Structures are given as C-alpha cells and as structure tokens.
C-alpha cells in the first residue's frame, strides 16, 4: 500500500514569513500539532519545513522568549523528511524511525505538498488490519463449530 492511500489530504500549512503567533493560532483552530511550512514555487506549494506545538513550547515558551516578532522560519525544523505519495508504507516508516519524526509531509512527483501522514495514521491502519484478522479468526471458529457438530 502506498503512503498516498492513507495520508490526510487536508494539510494545514503556513509560510516561512508568518508569525509564530499565527502558526499557534492555526494549530489551535484546526486541532493539529504541526504545520507544514511551504514556499510557493511556480504556483506550487513546496514543503520546506515543519513546526510543531512542541517546537513552540521548547524554543519559545520554556525559554521565556518574547514571541512577538518571531517568524516561523526562526523556529521551524528544516531537516524535513518527506514521502512521495507512491512510496510504500514500510519505506516511510523506516524513514520516520531513522529521523525520529512522527509526521511526514507527502509530496507528488513534482515535489508539491499533497498530504501529511503521521505515526497515528499507521497505528490506525494496523489496528484496522488486526481487527479484520481477529474477525476472520472468530468467523472461522464459528464455521468450524457449525460444520463439525458430530
């Protein structure tokens, strides 16, 4: 299965020049823990970073830095891990594990942002698959009990 099949296609994003306060407000309004930071290039949104609620807490709040005037680009992570939408799930998980990240922007073949996939998405998929396997086993046991009544 490809990452593009399970990623969220509704990505909350911001631009580098936006204020950290605006980023925090967007996270709150959309109930997300991260924003993909994009640059517009030839009419396409290209991911260039990511900022998380944790970044804001660790880099600004905990250090008692005055957030007024701070821009997203001053706080965002630029060592961005991305996945191409046709990439396999196992490959994406391996990247996430190697870089110790929980969220990965998903791009198309031209590098444009098309989605985001999270560790939670993979856990949901695994839970769904395990639940299906458990139902199959229960059905098999019922069928066998009906066939082998002797």
N, C-alpha and C positions, 0 to 999 in steps of 0.2 A: 504494500500500500504506500502511496506517495504522501508526503507531508501536505501537499496542496489539498488532499481529500479531507483532512481533519482540522486544518488551521482555521482560525477565525478570519473571515474576510473583511470584517469591520474593525479597522485598526485606528486607534486614537493616536494621533501624531501631533508633533509640534515642529517648529522651525528653530534653527540654532539661535537666532537673534531674539527669540521670545524670552520673556522674563521667567525666572524660576517660580515666581508667584502665579503666573498664568499657567505654567505647567502643573503646579499643585492643584490649582482650581480645576483644570481639565481632568486630572486624575479623580478628583472628588466627584465632579459632575457625571463622569462616565463609569465610576466604580471600577477603576483599573489601578494596578500597582505600578504601571510603567507606561511610558510614552516612547514611541519610536520617533527619533529626530530625523527629519528629512531635509534635503536640498532639492530645489526644483532645477532640473536639467532637461532642456529641450521638451518642456511640458510634462516631464515625468517626475514622480516623487521617488528619489533615490535615498535609501536609508544610509545615514552617516554616523548614527549614534543611538544611544538609548539612555533614558533617565528613569530611575525607579524612585519610589517613595523612600526606600532605604537610602539611596544616594542623597536625597534631600535631608533626611534626618541626620545621617552620619557627617556629611560635609558642611551642613549649614546650621541646623538646629543644635546639635550636640556641641558644636564649637562656638555657639553663640555669635555666628556671623550675621551681620545685617543683610537680610535678603533683598532689601530694596536696591535696585540697580543691577543685581546679579542676573546674568543671562544663562540660558540653558546650556550653551556651549562651554561655559566655565565649570559646569558640574557633571555633564553627561559622560558616559563611558564611550570612548571612541574605538576601543578594541572590539569591534562589533562582529558577532558571529551571525551569519545569515544562512538560510537554506533555500535552495532553488525548489520551486513548487513540485517539480518532478522527482526530487530526491526521496530516497526511501526513508522510512521511519527509523530503522536501525542506524543508518548513517547519521541522521540528525541527532539522535540520542547520543551517539558516540561523540559528536562534536560538543554537545552540551555538557557531557560528562568531562571531556578533556579541558574545557574552558570554565567549568564550574558556573554555568549560567542556567537559569530556569525559563528564560524567554528568548525566542529567536524570531526575528523578522523573516518573513517568507517573501522571496522575490521571484519575478519571472525571468525568462532567459535574457531579457534586456536590462536586468538589474533594478526594475521598478518594484516598489513595495506593493504586494498583493495580499498580504495577510500576516498573521503572527501565530506562532504555535508555542505552547507552554508545557511545562512538565505536567501540569494538571490535565491538559488535553490527552497526554499519553496515558496518564493514570485512569482517566475516564474510559479511554479505549480499551485498556487492559481489563478494567472491571467489567465492561460490557462483554468482552470476549470470554472471560472466566464465568460470568453469569450464564452465557449461552452454553458453555461446556457443561456447567452444573445441571442446567435444564435438560440437556441431551442425556446425561447420565441418569437422571431421575426418570425420564421417559423410557429409557432402555430397561430400567429395572421394573417399571410398571408393565411394559410389554412382555417381558420375560415372565413375570408373575402370571399374566393372563394366559400365555401360551403353555406354561408348564404347571397347570393346575393338577396334574396327575402325581 
